[in-house]
Amino acid sequence: MTTKLTLTIEKSTIEKAKDYARKTGRSLSDLIESYLDSVTKSNLEDDITNMPQKLKKLYGVVNFPKDMNHKKEIRKILGSKNSL
């Protein structure tokens, strides 16, 4: 399902993007959608890259929830140890 989106972008940037889209035979919407897809996918890779080494070794062995925030989980564990 597609949804309409309104953006505020510098006029010169829009013109360059339209020119690029025209030269590559794509629509401006397609370019923006592809960009947003790539940005959101790379964030997951960055999260994995920035994981502590011990946790990274478990990645792929253990099925972590997709929305897991490893920093928050570590803080919870350390906080519970301090309160004992």
N, CA, C and O atoms as a Tinker XYZ file with bonds, in Angstrom:
   336  protein
     1  N      0.839000   -1.173000    0.000000    73     2
     2  CA     0.000000    0.000000    0.000000    64     1     3
     3  C      0.889000    1.243000    0.000000    63     2     4     5
     4  O      1.829000    1.342000    0.789000    81     3
     5  N      0.596000    2.156000   -0.859000    73     3     6
     6  CA     1.360000    3.401000   -0.890000    64     5     7
     7  C      0.577000    4.493000   -0.174000    63     6     8     9
     8  O     -0.653000    4.479000   -0.132000    81     7
     9  N      1.323000    5.438000    0.386000    73     7    10
    10  CA     0.741000    6.556000    1.113000    64     9    11
    11  C      1.402000    7.829000    0.645000    63    10    12    13
    12  O      2.609000    7.862000    0.405000    81    11
    13  N      0.615000    8.873000    0.516000    73    11    14
    14  CA     1.145000   10.159000    0.093000    64    13    15
    15  C      1.926000   10.797000    1.239000    63    14    16    17
    16  O      1.517000   10.723000    2.398000    81    15
    17  N      3.057000   11.426000    0.905000    73    15    18
    18  CA     3.922000   12.064000    1.888000    64    17    19
    19  C      4.286000   13.452000    1.388000    63    18    20    21
    20  O      4.642000   13.616000    0.221000    81    19
    21  N      4.203000   14.434000    2.241000    73    19    22
    22  CA     4.591000   15.798000    1.886000    64    21    23
    23  C      5.904000   16.122000    2.575000    63    22    24    25
    24  O      6.030000   15.962000    3.790000    81    23
    25  N      6.883000   16.577000    1.804000    73    23    26
    26  CA     8.201000   16.914000    2.334000    64    25    27
    27  C      8.533000   18.370000    2.028000    63    26    28    29
    28  O      8.056000   18.932000    1.043000    81    27
    29  N      9.339000   18.961000    2.866000    73    27    30
    30  CA     9.853000   20.303000    2.615000    64    29    31
    31  C     11.354000   20.159000    2.377000    63    30    32    33
    32  O     12.114000   19.805000    3.278000    81    31
    33  N     11.763000   20.446000    1.131000    73    31    34
    34  CA    13.157000   20.254000    0.719000    64    33    35
    35  C     13.592000   21.477000   -0.085000    63    34    36    37
    36  O     12.787000   22.090000   -0.787000    81    35
    37  N     14.853000   21.816000    0.024000    73    35    38
    38  CA    15.397000   22.942000   -0.748000    64    37    39
    39  C     15.094000   22.767000   -2.238000    63    38    40    41
    40  O     15.205000   21.666000   -2.779000    81    39
    41  N     14.714000   23.851000   -2.884000    73    39    42
    42  CA    14.339000   23.811000   -4.291000    64    41    43
    43  C     15.471000   23.265000   -5.164000    63    42    44    45
    44  O     15.230000   22.472000   -6.073000    81    43
    45  N     16.697000   23.689000   -4.887000    73    43    46
    46  CA    17.830000   23.233000   -5.705000    64    45    47
    47  C     18.045000   21.726000   -5.555000    63    46    48    49
    48  O     18.421000   21.055000   -6.516000    81    47
    49  N     17.812000   21.205000   -4.382000    73    47    50
    50  CA    17.948000   19.771000   -4.149000    64    49    51
    51  C     16.883000   19.009000   -4.925000    63    50    52    53
    52  O     17.164000   17.969000   -5.522000    81    51
    53  N     15.669000   19.526000   -4.914000    73    51    54
    54  CA    14.572000   18.888000   -5.665000    64    53    55
    55  C     14.895000   18.859000   -7.153000    63    54    56    57
    56  O     14.699000   17.843000   -7.820000    81    55
    57  N     15.386000   19.967000   -7.664000    73    55    58
    58  CA    15.703000   20.033000   -9.099000    64    57    59
    59  C     16.799000   19.031000   -9.473000    63    58    60    61
    60  O     16.705000   18.353000  -10.496000    81    59
    61  N     17.840000   18.943000   -8.636000    73    59    62
    62  CA    18.912000   17.975000   -8.911000    64    61    63
    63  C     18.388000   16.546000   -8.829000    63    62    64    65
    64  O     18.767000   15.690000   -9.629000    81    63
    65  N     17.514000   16.293000   -7.857000    73    63    66
    66  CA    16.952000   14.950000   -7.699000    64    65    67
    67  C     16.057000   14.593000   -8.879000    63    66    68    69
    68  O     16.094000   13.464000   -9.367000    81    67
    69  N     15.258000   15.541000   -9.336000    73    67    70
    70  CA    14.396000   15.298000  -10.497000    64    69    71
    71  C     15.235000   15.020000  -11.739000    63    70    72    73
    72  O     14.910000   14.136000  -12.532000    81    71
    73  N     16.305000   15.773000  -11.900000    73    71    74
    74  CA    17.202000   15.575000  -13.041000    64    73    75
    75  C     17.834000   14.180000  -12.976000    63    74    76    77
    76  O     17.900000   13.476000  -13.985000    81    75
    77  N     18.294000   13.790000  -11.799000    73    75    78
    78  CA    18.889000   12.467000  -11.620000    64    77    79
    79  C     17.859000   11.375000  -11.919000    63    78    80    81
    80  O     18.158000   10.403000  -12.613000    81    79
    81  N     16.658000   11.543000  -11.395000    73    79    82
    82  CA    15.591000   10.555000  -11.629000    64    81    83
    83  C     15.292000   10.431000  -13.114000    63    82    84    85
    84  O     15.135000    9.325000  -13.632000    81    83
    85  N     15.215000   11.549000  -13.789000    73    83    86
    86  CA    14.937000   11.559000  -15.239000    64    85    87
    87  C     16.048000   10.824000  -15.992000    63    86    88    89
    88  O     15.772000   10.018000  -16.880000    81    87
    89  N     17.296000   11.102000  -15.636000    73    87    90
    90  CA    18.434000   10.468000  -16.318000    64    89    91
    91  C     18.496000    8.962000  -16.066000    63    90    92    93
    92  O     18.960000    8.206000  -16.920000    81    91
    93  N     18.034000    8.532000  -14.908000    73    91    94
    94  CA    18.093000    7.105000  -14.572000    64    93    95
    95  C     16.785000    6.376000  -14.884000    63    94    96    97
    96  O     16.677000    5.171000  -14.656000    81    95
    97  N     15.799000    7.100000  -15.401000    73    95    98
    98  CA    14.527000    6.482000  -15.769000    64    97    99
    99  C     13.687000    6.047000  -14.575000    63    98   100   101
   100  O     12.908000    5.098000  -14.662000    81    99
   101  N     13.851000    6.742000  -13.475000    73    99   102
   102  CA    13.096000    6.412000  -12.261000    64   101   103
   103  C     12.259000    7.607000  -11.840000    63   102   104   105
   104  O     12.490000    8.727000  -12.295000    81   103
   105  N     11.299000    7.369000  -10.984000    73   103   106
   106  CA    10.512000    8.473000  -10.447000    64   105   107
   107  C     11.187000    9.000000   -9.184000    63   106   108   109
   108  O     11.972000    8.302000   -8.542000    81   107
   109  N     10.868000   10.224000   -8.849000    73   107   110
   110  CA    11.410000   10.810000   -7.636000    64   109   111
   111  C     10.903000   10.042000   -6.412000    63   110   112   113
   112  O     11.646000    9.848000   -5.451000    81   111
   113  N      9.667000    9.616000   -6.447000    73   111   114
   114  CA     9.112000    8.806000   -5.350000    64   113   115
   115  C      9.895000    7.511000   -5.182000    63   114   116   117
   116  O     10.171000    7.090000   -4.059000    81   115
   117  N     10.250000    6.881000   -6.292000    73   115   118
   118  CA    11.018000    5.639000   -6.233000    64   117   119
   119  C     12.396000    5.881000   -5.620000    63   118   120   121
   120  O     12.870000    5.073000   -4.821000    81   119
   121  N     13.032000    6.975000   -5.986000    73   119   122
   122  CA    14.345000    7.299000   -5.425000    64   121   123
   123  C     14.263000    7.498000   -3.910000    63   122   124   125
   124  O     15.087000    6.978000   -3.158000    81   123
   125  N     13.268000    8.251000   -3.483000    73   123   126
   126  CA    13.130000    8.536000   -2.056000    64   125   127
   127  C     12.786000    7.264000   -1.290000    63   126   128   129
   128  O     13.327000    7.029000   -0.209000    81   127
   129  N     11.893000    6.442000   -1.838000    73   127   130
   130  CA    11.540000    5.190000   -1.185000    64   129   131
   131  C     12.756000    4.274000   -1.065000    63   130   132   133
   132  O     12.969000    3.658000   -0.020000    81   131
   133  N     13.550000    4.182000   -2.125000    73   131   134
   134  CA    14.758000    3.354000   -2.086000    64   133   135
   135  C     15.742000    3.863000   -1.038000    63   134   136   137
   136  O     16.351000    3.078000   -0.311000    81   135
   137  N     15.888000    5.170000   -0.970000    73   135   138
   138  CA    16.793000    5.762000    0.016000    64   137   139
   139  C     16.324000    5.444000    1.435000    63   138   140   141
   140  O     17.121000    5.028000    2.277000    81   139
   141  N     15.040000    5.638000    1.697000    73   139   142
   142  CA    14.514000    5.381000    3.035000    64   141   143
   143  C     14.632000    3.900000    3.397000    63   142   144   145
   144  O     14.913000    3.564000    4.547000    81   143
   145  N     14.422000    3.023000    2.432000    73   143   146
   146  CA    14.615000    1.588000    2.670000    64   145   147
   147  C     16.062000    1.298000    3.057000    63   146   148   149
   148  O     16.320000    0.552000    4.001000    81   147
   149  N     17.001000    1.888000    2.325000    73   147   150
   150  CA    18.414000    1.614000    2.603000    64   149   151
   151  C     18.839000    2.168000    3.955000    63   150   152   153
   152  O     19.639000    1.544000    4.651000    81   151
   153  N     18.324000    3.313000    4.333000    73   151   154
   154  CA    18.675000    3.914000    5.626000    64   153   155
   155  C     18.147000    3.061000    6.767000    63   154   156   157
   156  O     18.860000    2.825000    7.743000    81   155
   157  N     16.928000    2.602000    6.661000    73   155   158
   158  CA    16.351000    1.822000    7.754000    64   157   159
   159  C     16.968000    0.438000    7.839000    63   158   160   161
   160  O     17.047000   -0.120000    8.934000    81   159
   161  N     17.406000   -0.133000    6.738000    73   159   162
   162  CA    18.068000   -1.438000    6.765000    64   161   163
   163  C     19.470000   -1.315000    7.333000    63   162   164   165
   164  O     19.912000   -2.198000    8.067000    81   163
   165  N     20.178000   -0.242000    7.013000    73   163   166
   166  CA    21.550000   -0.099000    7.487000    64   165   167
   167  C     21.607000    0.153000    8.981000    63   166   168   169
   168  O     22.618000   -0.150000    9.615000    81   167
   169  N     20.539000    0.704000    9.563000    73   167   170
   170  CA    20.543000    0.915000   11.013000    64   169   171
   171  C     20.642000   -0.402000   11.762000    63   170   172   173
   172  O     21.312000   -0.469000   12.793000    81   171
   173  N     19.993000   -1.449000   11.275000    73   171   174
   174  CA    20.088000   -2.754000   11.910000    64   173   175
   175  C     21.518000   -3.258000   11.847000    63   174   176   177
   176  O     22.033000   -3.786000   12.832000    81   175
   177  N     22.164000   -3.103000   10.699000    73   175   178
   178  CA    23.554000   -3.525000   10.558000    64   177   179
   179  C     24.460000   -2.736000   11.490000    63   178   180   181
   180  O     25.392000   -3.298000   12.064000    81   179
   181  N     24.199000   -1.435000   11.650000    73   179   182
   182  CA    24.980000   -0.610000   12.566000    64   181   183
   183  C     24.793000   -1.072000   14.003000    63   182   184   185
   184  O     25.746000   -1.111000   14.781000    81   183
   185  N     23.548000   -1.424000   14.352000    73   183   186
   186  CA    23.287000   -1.914000   15.708000    64   185   187
   187  C     24.103000   -3.162000   15.986000    63   186   188   189
   188  O     24.671000   -3.309000   17.069000    81   187
   189  N     24.166000   -4.066000   15.011000    73   187   190
   190  CA    24.925000   -5.300000   15.178000    64   189   191
   191  C     26.410000   -4.983000   15.277000    63   190   192   193
   192  O     27.115000   -5.557000   16.107000    81   191
   193  N     26.885000   -4.077000   14.442000    73   191   194
   194  CA    28.294000   -3.697000   14.452000    64   193   195
   195  C     28.693000   -3.081000   15.788000    63   194   196   197
   196  O     29.809000   -3.293000   16.263000    81   195
   197  N     27.785000   -2.318000   16.394000    73   195   198
   198  CA    28.104000   -1.614000   17.637000    64   197   199
   199  C     27.809000   -2.430000   18.894000    63   198   200   201
   200  O     27.966000   -1.927000   20.007000    81   199
   201  N     27.385000   -3.677000   18.728000    73   199   202
   202  CA    27.120000   -4.522000   19.891000    64   201   203
   203  C     28.434000   -4.846000   20.599000    63   202   204   205
   204  O     29.485000   -4.919000   19.963000    81   203
   205  N     28.371000   -5.038000   21.909000    73   203   206
   206  CA    29.564000   -5.512000   22.618000    64   205   207
   207  C     30.012000   -6.855000   22.033000    63   206   208   209
   208  O     29.181000   -7.649000   21.590000    81   207
   209  N     31.312000   -7.105000   22.032000    73   207   210
   210  CA    31.885000   -8.302000   21.401000    64   209   211
   211  C     31.268000   -9.593000   21.935000    63   210   212   213
   212  O     30.989000  -10.506000   21.157000    81   211
   213  N     31.049000   -9.687000   23.247000    73   211   214
   214  CA    30.478000  -10.905000   23.831000    64   213   215
   215  C     29.070000  -11.160000   23.308000    63   214   216   217
   216  O     28.698000  -12.304000   23.045000    81   215
   217  N     28.300000  -10.108000   23.160000    73   215   218
   218  CA    26.944000  -10.237000   22.648000    64   217   219
   219  C     26.959000  -10.564000   21.162000    63   218   220   221
   220  O     26.131000  -11.337000   20.680000    81   219
   221  N     27.903000   -9.973000   20.439000    73   219   222
   222  CA    28.018000  -10.208000   19.001000    64   221   223
   223  C     28.324000  -11.678000   18.702000    63   222   224   225
   224  O     27.859000  -12.220000   17.699000    81   223
   225  N     29.107000  -12.321000   19.575000    73   223   226
   226  CA    29.433000  -13.733000   19.372000    64   225   227
   227  C     28.181000  -14.601000   19.437000    63   226   228   229
   228  O     28.110000  -15.649000   18.795000    81   227
   229  N     27.201000  -14.164000   20.211000    73   227   230
   230  CA    25.954000  -14.918000   20.333000    64   229   231
   231  C     24.991000  -14.637000   19.176000    63   230   232   233
   232  O     24.051000  -15.400000   18.954000    81   231
   233  N     25.217000  -13.565000   18.453000    73   231   234
   234  CA    24.304000  -13.182000   17.382000    64   233   235
   235  C     24.257000  -14.285000   16.329000    63   234   236   237
   236  O     25.293000  -14.707000   15.816000    81   235
   237  N     23.079000  -14.737000   16.018000    73   235   238
   238  CA    22.896000  -15.824000   15.072000    64   237   239
   239  C     22.738000  -17.160000   15.773000    63   238   240   241
   240  O     22.108000  -18.071000   15.237000    81   239
   241  N     23.304000  -17.288000   16.966000    73   239   242
   242  CA    23.162000  -18.508000   17.760000    64   241   243
   243  C     21.881000  -18.414000   18.578000    63   242   244   245
   244  O     21.132000  -19.382000   18.708000    81   243
   245  N     21.652000  -17.232000   19.122000    73   243   246
   246  CA    20.463000  -16.973000   19.922000    64   245   247
   247  C     19.542000  -16.082000   19.092000    63   246   248   249
   248  O     20.005000  -15.155000   18.426000    81   247
   249  N     18.259000  -16.359000   19.132000    73   247   250
   250  CA    17.303000  -15.526000   18.408000    64   249   251
   251  C     16.854000  -14.369000   19.288000    63   250   252   253
   252  O     15.939000  -14.513000   20.099000    81   251
   253  N     17.510000  -13.209000   19.120000    73   251   254
   254  CA    17.141000  -12.016000   19.853000    64   253   255
   255  C     15.879000  -11.426000   19.241000    63   254   256   257
   256  O     15.683000  -11.534000   18.030000    81   255
   257  N     15.014000  -10.804000   20.044000    73   255   258
   258  CA    13.865000  -10.098000   19.479000    64   257   259
   259  C     14.362000   -8.977000   18.574000    63   258   260   261
   260  O     15.381000   -8.352000   18.868000    81   259
   261  N     13.659000   -8.719000   17.484000    73   259   262
   262  CA    14.094000   -7.688000   16.538000    64   261   263
   263  C     14.138000   -6.304000   17.171000    63   262   264   265
   264  O     14.951000   -5.466000   16.781000    81   263
   265  N     13.266000   -6.061000   18.147000    73   263   266
   266  CA    13.224000   -4.741000   18.761000    64   265   267
   267  C     14.054000   -4.654000   20.045000    63   266   268   269
   268  O     13.897000   -3.719000   20.829000    81   267
   269  N     14.923000   -5.619000   20.249000    73   267   270
   270  CA    15.738000   -5.647000   21.470000    64   269   271
   271  C     16.737000   -4.495000   21.489000    63   270   272   273
   272  O     17.435000   -4.237000   20.507000    81   271
   273  N     16.788000   -3.818000   22.614000    73   271   274
   274  CA    17.749000   -2.743000   22.818000    64   273   275
   275  C     18.800000   -3.291000   23.777000    63   274   276   277
   276  O     18.578000   -3.321000   24.987000    81   275
   277  N     19.947000   -3.725000   23.245000    73   275   278
   278  CA    20.938000   -4.402000   24.081000    64   277   279
   279  C     21.479000   -3.507000   25.199000    63   278   280   281
   280  O     21.787000   -4.000000   26.284000    81   279
   281  N     21.596000   -2.225000   24.956000    73   279   282
   282  CA    22.089000   -1.315000   26.000000    64   281   283
   283  C     21.099000   -1.252000   27.163000    63   282   284   285
   284  O     21.498000   -1.257000   28.328000    81   283
   285  N     19.812000   -1.194000   26.840000    73   283   286
   286  CA    18.781000   -1.145000   27.872000    64   285   287
   287  C     18.766000   -2.441000   28.681000    63   286   288   289
   288  O     18.629000   -2.412000   29.904000    81   287
   289  N     18.906000   -3.570000   28.002000    73   287   290
   290  CA    18.910000   -4.869000   28.687000    64   289   291
   291  C     20.114000   -4.995000   29.625000    63   290   292   293
   292  O     19.984000   -5.495000   30.743000    81   291
   293  N     21.260000   -4.550000   29.177000    73   291   294
   294  CA    22.466000   -4.603000   30.016000    64   293   295
   295  C     22.278000   -3.721000   31.248000    63   294   296   297
   296  O     22.647000   -4.116000   32.354000    81   295
   297  N     21.699000   -2.517000   31.063000    73   295   298
   298  CA    21.447000   -1.627000   32.192000    64   297   299
   299  C     20.496000   -2.272000   33.198000    63   298   300   301
   300  O     20.695000   -2.150000   34.407000    81   299
   301  N     19.457000   -2.962000   32.702000    73   299   302
   302  CA    18.511000   -3.633000   33.598000    64   301   303
   303  C     19.216000   -4.706000   34.423000    63   302   304   305
   304  O     18.998000   -4.813000   35.630000    81   303
   305  N     20.055000   -5.494000   33.771000    73   303   306
   306  CA    20.771000   -6.572000   34.474000    64   305   307
   307  C     21.730000   -5.984000   35.504000    63   306   308   309
   308  O     21.765000   -6.441000   36.646000    81   307
   309  N     22.499000   -4.985000   35.118000    73   307   310
   310  CA    23.441000   -4.380000   36.054000    64   309   311
   311  C     22.724000   -3.696000   37.203000    63   310   312   313
   312  O     23.206000   -3.719000   38.336000    81   311
   313  N     21.585000   -3.092000   36.928000    73   311   314
   314  CA    20.796000   -2.446000   37.972000    64   313   315
   315  C     20.245000   -3.439000   38.971000    63   314   316   317
   316  O     20.198000   -3.161000   40.169000    81   315
   317  N     19.827000   -4.598000   38.482000    73   315   318
   318  CA    19.275000   -5.609000   39.386000    64   317   319
   319  C     20.377000   -6.223000   40.264000    63   318   320   321
   320  O     20.108000   -6.604000   41.404000    81   319
   321  N     21.591000   -6.323000   39.760000    73   319   322
   322  CA    22.701000   -6.843000   40.556000    64   321   323
   323  C     23.081000   -5.869000   41.658000    63   322   324   325
   324  O     23.423000   -6.280000   42.767000    81   323
   325  N     23.022000   -4.576000   41.354000    73   323   326
   326  CA    23.378000   -3.562000   42.334000    64   325   327
   327  C     22.365000   -3.470000   43.452000    63   326   328   329
   328  O     22.708000   -3.068000   44.563000    81   327
   329  N     21.112000   -3.837000   43.181000    73   327   330
   330  CA    20.070000   -3.706000   44.191000    64   329   331
   331  C     19.983000   -4.942000   45.083000    63   330   332   333
   332  O     19.201000   -4.944000   46.034000    81   331
   333  N     20.759000   -5.993000   44.810000    73   331   334
   334  CA    20.691000   -7.205000   45.626000    64   333   335
   335  C     21.394000   -7.043000   46.919000    63   334   336
   336  O     21.429000   -7.975000   47.723000    81   335
